[in-house]
Structure formats: C-alpha cells, structure tokens
C-alpha cells in the first residue's frame, strides 16, 4: 500500500487579496505534472514539477462584490482539494486553513474585515464601533453601495429609488415557510398607513425582494405575482411618492446578490420558527453590515447570541410556542380582532391589486383563513408590525444604526468557513491538523 498523502491548503490573503494573491497547496510526492481546472478560471496553476512538494495557485481574477467572496473562496479551495484527490492515492487527508479575503468594498470596511477575519489571531473589530470617524467612513461605504444598487434597479426595472431610504431586503428562495407573503402583508399595512395619513413621519423605505420558485410550485409563483401587482400599484401612487417603493428584481442569482447584499440596511429572516434548518443568506447580510429582523429560527438564534439583543430585531413565536398553539390556532380570530390586518387582507381579497384579473389571489387569502394559515403568518404579523416600528425609530438615528451595523460585522466571525471546516475535520472526519512546510 502506498504511503499516506496529505494535501494541506493554506489561503494567504491580505487587505487587498486581488490579482496576484497566492494560494499555496502543499502535496506529498507525486509524479509528473498536476493541473487543477477551477470553475470560472479563478485560479491559475503554476505546474507541479516531478517530486516537488508544493504547487502555487495564483489568484488571477476576482468577480462580484463584497466580503461574501471570503466564504466562496474557501469553497473553491475545497473543490481544488477534491480535484487533487482524484489525481492522488485515495488514502489521503485534507486540512484547510482560511486566511483569505477577496472583496471590492472601499477601504473602511475592508480594513476592519481583514482584522476580524484573521482567524486564530483574534484581532477584535468591536472597537471600531466606538470610533466616530470609522462609523462615518462605514456609512460612506454603505451609501456608495446603495447608490450602485439604485442605479442597477433603475436600469433593470425602471424604478427610481432613493439611496437615503432604508433598504429593506428579502432575497431567498420563494417558499411559503420563508414567508415572503408575511413581508407583502406588512408592505400593504405600511401603504395603508401612508394613505390614511400622508404626513405620517416615517423613514422612507425601499422594499427589495428577489428569489425564484420551483417550476411546479403554483402558490410560490402566485406570491411572486402578488409582489409585482402590489409594487405596480404602490410605485404609481403619487401620494406616496418616495416614502415607499417596492422592487422585485428578476432572475435572482449570485452576481445579483453580490450587488444587493452590500447595499442592504435590513435583512428579512422571517421564516416560521422551527422550519428553517439554518440559512446562509442571513450570515452574508450580517457580514455586510445589515441588521437582521427575524424570528428565532435557523441561524438567527446564533446571530442573536453573537450580536446581542440590542443589535438585532427579534419577533414572533418560538418553535415551542408554535407547537403549543397550533392545535387551537384559528386565524379568523386575528382577522376579526385586528382591523389593520383585516384591511390588508381585504385589499387582496377584493382585487385592489388585481382589478384586471379578479379573484386571482383568492388562493392566498383562502389559505390564510379557511386553510388554517399553516405557517402562522397572521399569528406573527402584529408582533412583526410592532418590531418594524422599532426598526423605523432605530434607523432615524443613523449614527446609532451604524454602530449596530459595525457590531454585526464584527461578530460575524463565528460563521467563518474556517470554523465550520475545522469542526467537520475534528468532529465528523476525525482528522488531525498537519504542519505545512514553508515554501521557498
């Protein structure tokens, strides 16, 4: 049997991990040459001479935006390891260290993020939240990203949005348990309030939604249509003006996420508690300085633990409360008891958003009322509305908001792929780290 081979990948990055940044792959003795074909041609392999110990991969191109690429870079490295395994004996271990950051955010965020992601060195970023000049630069970066996204929105769907408004973002797969319909119901409530009192003092909002439904998922596709219809009515209402805009960006994908996520102010993670396994979009948005509004579901629980209750907006039933309430839950009771919620549902039911297609959205309202509201949207809606009011008050204090946002970025380190892979290696694969010889 051949001797055990060890592949160790070390990603070496810096404040500007762009073209020329190196990734060193240390590999046991192998014969001939070894080529690695990485999707997207992100890396170029500089050959592996016979009986040499190392191969250098040089980052020749980066694509897309923001620090979310940090996570993707580690995934690419994992892919490289898999390809190398195919070329080497099967009895092999793979160990990863991540110290890699590829981004295109301007200086303030990038410098702080590099400090935060110096894994195993524990350099804190939290102190930046107390630095007034840094908070100002942080806001400048966020405003710059919001202007870029506003330009993209105008060019893509022809809607003018203000970069000074609160960018309230829900981007994810369309599914009933993720409760995009809850988001739409709140938008309608918000709209009704403005129509009732046009002088209402609120922070202007841009509600931004993106996502795709499975081909045969009729209810999810109907929710997408409702979003479009609600957006068309609201965006044409001169009385509302710039106080409220609704945007559904088509063809949500990684390259579009790279433009949306760095510009987001508020991250919508509002699935019914107990239904989301984890979620990763919430981590990407947190890492890019968006505050989370969400239920105690999936990774929101861990985000709360990391950032603290003052830096996140939690609402809704817990998973335990859902199970206790479900047997006796009657959504009609909420419908009759809460006038604001009833008005929102009646606008949908009475075709206010579908005058040319009467009755098209009845399956949605019937599922919420006659169908028992399985995902308990109405049960959480009032608490959600009140929590959004807290969001509005917090956003008016921009400096305080920036402090919260920086705290979120600073405490996102737990969700690093380094920790994840390390735990997989030690707890699942039962692998021990190995020392990597320096490369001359």
C-alpha positions in Angstrom: 0.0 0.0 0.0 1.3 3.4 -0.9 2.2 5.9 1.8 -0.4 8.2 3.0 -0.5 11.5 1.2 -1.6 14.8 2.8 -3.0 17.8 1.0 -3.0 20.9 3.0 -4.4 24.1 1.6 -3.4 27.5 3.0 -5.1 30.6 1.7 -2.8 33.6 2.0 -4.6 36.9 1.7 -4.3 40.5 2.8 -6.1 43.8 2.9 -6.3 43.6 -0.9 -6.5 40.0 -1.9 -6.9 40.7 -5.6 -4.8 39.7 -8.6 -1.5 38.2 -7.5 -2.7 36.9 -4.1 -1.3 33.4 -3.7 -2.8 30.1 -2.5 -0.2 27.6 -1.6 -1.1 23.9 -2.0 1.3 21.5 -0.2 1.1 18.0 -1.5 3.0 14.8 -0.9 5.4 13.3 -3.5 3.6 12.8 -6.8 5.0 12.1 -10.3 4.7 14.1 -13.5 2.6 17.3 -13.5 -0.7 18.1 -11.9 -3.2 20.5 -13.3 -6.3 21.9 -11.5 -9.2 23.2 -13.5 -11.2 25.6 -11.3 -14.7 26.7 -12.4 -14.6 30.3 -13.7 -10.8 30.3 -14.1 -10.4 32.0 -10.8 -7.0 30.3 -10.2 -4.1 29.5 -12.4 -1.9 26.5 -11.6 1.8 27.1 -11.9 2.6 23.4 -12.5 3.8 20.8 -10.1 7.3 19.6 -11.2 8.2 15.9 -10.6 8.9 15.1 -7.0 8.4 18.6 -5.8 6.4 19.3 -2.6 4.4 22.3 -3.4 2.3 23.9 -6.2 1.4 27.6 -6.2 -2.0 28.7 -7.3 -2.2 32.4 -8.1 -5.4 34.3 -7.9 -5.7 36.0 -11.3 -9.3 37.3 -11.3 -12.0 38.1 -8.8 -15.6 38.5 -9.7 -18.6 40.1 -7.9 -18.8 42.1 -4.7 -18.2 42.3 -1.1 -16.9 40.0 1.6 -19.2 37.2 0.9 -16.5 36.1 -1.5 -14.5 35.1 1.5 -16.8 32.2 2.0 -16.8 31.3 -1.6 -13.0 31.3 -1.8 -12.8 28.6 0.8 -15.4 26.6 -1.1 -13.2 26.9 -4.2 -10.2 25.6 -2.2 -12.3 22.7 -1.1 -13.1 22.0 -4.7 -9.4 22.1 -5.6 -8.6 19.6 -2.9 -11.3 17.3 -4.3 -9.7 17.5 -7.7 -6.3 16.8 -6.4 -7.6 13.8 -4.5 -8.7 12.4 -7.8 -5.1 12.6 -9.0 -3.5 11.1 -6.0 -3.9 7.8 -3.9 -7.2 7.5 -2.2 -5.7 7.2 1.3 -5.4 10.8 2.0 -6.3 13.6 4.4 -7.2 17.2 3.6 -6.8 20.0 6.1 -7.8 23.6 5.5 -6.8 26.9 7.0 -8.6 30.0 5.8 -6.8 33.3 5.8 -8.2 34.7 2.6 -10.3 37.8 1.9 -11.3 38.8 -1.6 -13.5 41.9 -1.8 -14.2 45.2 -3.6 -15.6 47.3 -0.8 -13.8 50.5 -0.3 -11.2 50.9 2.4 -13.0 51.4 5.7 -15.0 48.1 5.8 -12.2 46.1 4.1 -9.6 47.1 6.7 -11.8 46.2 9.5 -13.0 43.0 8.0 -9.4 41.8 7.4 -8.8 42.3 11.1 -12.0 40.5 12.0 -11.2 37.5 9.8 -7.6 37.0 10.9 -8.8 33.6 12.2 -6.9 32.2 15.3 -5.3 35.6 15.9 -8.5 37.1 17.5 -7.9 40.7 16.5 -11.2 42.4 17.6 -13.2 44.7 15.3 -15.7 45.7 18.0 -13.6 48.7 19.0 -14.3 50.2 15.5 -18.0 50.6 16.6 -16.8 53.2 19.1 -14.8 55.2 16.6 -16.9 58.1 15.3 -14.6 58.7 12.3 -14.8 55.0 11.4 -18.6 55.0 11.7 -18.7 57.9 9.2 -16.5 56.1 6.8 -18.5 52.9 7.2 -21.7 54.9 6.3 -19.9 56.3 3.3 -19.2 52.8 2.0 -22.8 51.7 2.6 -24.1 54.8 0.8 -21.8 54.1 -2.1 -23.1 50.5 -2.4 -26.7 51.7 -2.2 -26.2 54.2 -5.0 -24.7 51.4 -7.1 -27.8 49.2 -6.4 -30.2 52.1 -7.0 -28.6 52.6 -10.5 -28.9 48.9 -11.2 -32.6 49.0 -10.1 -33.3 51.9 -12.4 -31.6 50.2 -15.4 -33.2 46.8 -14.7 -36.8 47.6 -13.8 -37.1 51.3 -14.4 -37.9 52.2 -10.8 -36.2 55.2 -9.2 -35.3 54.6 -5.5 -33.6 56.9 -3.1 -30.2 55.7 -1.6 -31.2 57.6 1.5 -34.2 55.4 2.1 -34.0 52.3 4.3 -33.2 49.3 2.0 -35.3 46.6 3.5 -34.3 43.3 1.8 -35.6 39.8 1.5 -33.7 37.8 -1.0 -34.0 34.0 -0.9 -35.8 31.0 -2.5 -39.6 31.5 -2.7 -41.3 29.2 -0.4 -44.4 29.5 1.9 -42.4 28.7 5.0 -39.9 31.5 4.3 -43.0 33.8 4.5 -42.5 36.3 1.7 -46.2 36.7 2.0 -45.8 38.0 5.5 -43.4 40.6 4.1 -46.0 41.6 1.5 -48.7 41.9 4.1 -46.5 44.3 6.1 -45.9 46.3 3.0 -49.6 46.7 2.5 -50.1 47.7 6.1 -47.3 50.3 5.7 -49.0 51.5 2.5 -52.4 51.8 4.2 -50.9 53.9 7.0 -49.4 56.3 4.4 -52.7 56.6 2.6 -54.6 57.3 5.8 -52.1 59.9 6.9 -49.8 61.2 4.0 -48.0 63.4 6.6 -47.0 60.4 8.7 -43.5 60.8 10.0 -41.6 57.6 8.9 -38.2 56.7 7.5 -38.7 56.3 3.7 -38.4 52.6 2.7 -37.3 50.7 -0.3 -38.7 47.1 0.0 -36.5 44.9 -2.2 -37.4 41.3 -2.9 -35.6 38.7 -5.0 -35.9 35.0 -5.4 -37.1 32.1 -7.5 -39.8 29.5 -7.1 -39.6 25.8 -8.1 -41.2 25.3 -11.6 -44.2 23.5 -10.3 -44.8 25.5 -7.1 -48.0 27.3 -8.0 -48.5 29.0 -4.6 -45.0 30.5 -4.6 -45.4 31.7 -8.2 -48.7 33.3 -7.1 -46.9 35.1 -4.3 -44.4 36.5 -6.9 -47.3 37.8 -9.0 -48.8 39.4 -5.9 -45.5 41.1 -5.2 -45.4 42.5 -8.7 -49.0 43.7 -8.5 -48.5 45.4 -5.1 -45.4 47.0 -6.4 -47.1 48.3 -9.5 -49.9 50.0 -7.5 -47.7 51.5 -4.9 -44.9 52.7 -7.2 -47.5 54.5 -9.3 -49.2 56.3 -6.4 -48.0 59.9 -6.4 -49.4 60.5 -3.0 -47.0 58.0 -1.5 -44.1 59.3 -3.6 -40.6 58.4 -2.4 -41.7 57.4 1.0 -42.4 53.9 -0.2 -41.0 51.9 -3.1 -41.4 48.2 -3.8 -38.9 46.4 -6.1 -38.8 42.8 -7.3 -35.6 42.2 -9.1 -35.9 39.4 -11.6 -33.6 36.4 -12.1 -32.1 36.4 -8.6 -28.6 34.8 -8.7 -25.2 35.1 -7.2 -24.0 38.0 -9.3 -27.1 40.0 -8.4 -26.8 39.0 -4.7 -23.3 40.5 -4.8 -24.9 43.9 -5.6 -27.9 43.6 -3.3 -26.2 42.3 -0.1 -23.6 45.0 0.4 -26.3 47.7 0.0 -28.9 46.2 2.4 -29.7 48.0 5.6 -32.2 45.5 6.9 -32.1 41.7 6.4 -35.5 39.9 6.4 -35.2 36.5 8.0 -38.8 35.8 8.9 -39.5 32.1 8.4 -41.8 30.4 10.9 -39.8 29.3 13.9 -38.9 25.7 13.7 -38.9 25.5 9.9 -35.5 26.8 8.7 -32.6 24.4 9.1 -30.0 27.2 9.2 -29.9 29.6 6.3 -26.8 31.3 5.0 -28.2 34.5 3.4 -28.6 35.9 6.9 -24.9 35.4 7.6 -23.9 37.1 4.3 -26.2 40.1 5.0 -24.9 40.4 8.6 -21.3 40.2 7.3 -22.0 43.2 5.0 -23.5 45.4 7.7 -27.2 44.7 7.5 -29.2 44.4 10.7 -31.4 41.4 11.0 -35.2 41.4 11.6 -36.2 37.8 12.2 -37.8 35.0 14.2 -35.9 32.7 16.5 -35.3 30.2 13.6 -32.3 28.8 11.9 -29.0 30.7 12.3 -30.9 33.7 13.6 -30.6 32.1 17.0 -26.8 32.1 16.7 -26.7 35.6 15.3 -28.7 36.8 18.3 -26.2 35.0 20.6 -23.3 36.7 18.9 -24.6 40.3 18.4 -26.8 40.7 21.5 -30.5 41.6 21.8 -29.8 45.4 21.2 -28.3 44.8 17.7 -31.0 42.6 16.2 -34.8 42.8 15.8 -36.4 39.5 17.0 -40.1 38.9 16.9 -42.7 36.2 16.7 -43.5 32.8 18.2 -40.7 30.4 19.2 -40.7 26.9 17.8 -42.1 25.6 21.1 -44.9 28.2 21.1 -45.8 27.2 17.6 -46.3 23.6 18.6 -48.3 24.6 21.7 -50.5 27.0 19.8 -51.1 25.0 16.6 -53.8 22.6 17.8 -56.1 25.5 18.8 -55.0 28.2 16.3 -57.8 30.0 14.5 -56.6 32.7 12.1 -60.2 34.0 11.8 -59.9 35.3 15.4 -57.0 37.5 14.4 -58.8 38.6 11.3 -61.8 39.8 13.3 -59.9 41.3 16.2 -57.2 43.3 14.3 -58.7 45.9 12.0 -55.3 46.8 10.4 -54.6 43.2 9.4 -58.1 42.8 8.2 -57.8 45.8 5.9 -54.7 44.5 4.4 -56.3 41.1 3.6 -59.4 42.8 2.2 -57.3 44.8 -0.3 -56.1 41.5 -1.6 -59.4 39.7 -1.4 -61.4 42.5 -3.1 -58.9 42.7 -6.0 -57.4 46.1 -5.2 -54.2 44.8 -6.7 -55.8 42.7 -9.4 -58.6 44.7 -11.0 -57.9 43.2 -14.4 -57.7 39.6 -13.0 -60.4 39.4 -10.4 -60.1 36.6 -7.9 -56.6 35.6 -8.9 -55.2 36.0 -5.4 -58.1 34.2 -3.6 -56.0 31.1 -3.1 -53.6 33.1 -0.9 -56.3 34.7 1.3 -58.2 31.4 1.5 -55.0 29.5 2.6 -54.5 32.1 5.3 -58.1 32.0 6.6 -60.1 28.9 5.5 -56.9 26.9 5.1 -55.8 27.4 8.7 -52.7 29.5 8.0 -50.3 26.6 8.3 -47.2 28.8 8.5 -48.9 31.2 11.0 -48.4 34.4 9.2 -51.3 36.1 11.0 -50.2 34.9 14.4 -46.8 36.7 13.9 -48.0 39.7 11.9 -48.9 42.1 14.7 -45.6 41.5 16.5 -43.8 41.9 13.2 -45.5 45.2 12.6 -44.5 46.5 16.0 -40.9 45.3 15.5 -40.8 47.1 12.2 -41.8 50.3 14.1 -38.7 49.7 16.3 -36.7 49.4 13.1 -38.0 52.7 11.9 -37.1 54.5 15.1 -33.6 53.0 15.2 -32.9 54.0 11.5 -33.6 57.6 12.3 -30.5 57.6 14.5 -28.1 56.9 11.7 -25.0 57.1 13.9 -26.6 54.6 16.3 -27.6 52.4 13.4 -24.1 52.4 12.1 -22.8 51.4 15.5 -25.2 48.4 15.5 -24.2 47.5 11.9 -20.5 47.5 12.7 -21.2 45.4 15.7 -22.9 42.9 13.5 -20.0 42.8 11.1 -17.5 42.5 14.0 -19.4 39.5 15.5 -19.9 37.5 12.2 -16.6 35.6 12.7 -18.4 32.6 14.2 -19.9 31.9 10.8 -16.5 31.7 9.1 -15.9 28.6 6.9 -12.7 28.1 8.8 -14.6 27.2 12.0 -17.1 25.1 10.0 -14.4 23.2 8.2 -12.4 22.8 11.4 -15.4 21.3 13.2 -16.1 19.0 10.3 -12.5 17.9 10.3 -12.3 17.2 14.0 -15.9 16.1 14.8 -17.0 14.3 11.6 -13.9 13.2 9.8 -11.7 12.9 12.9 -8.7 14.4 11.2 -5.7 16.0 12.9 -4.1 19.2 11.6 -0.7 18.9 10.0 2.2 21.3 9.8 2.9 22.8 6.4 6.5 23.5 5.4 7.3 27.0 4.3 7.5 27.5 0.6 10.7 29.0 -0.7 
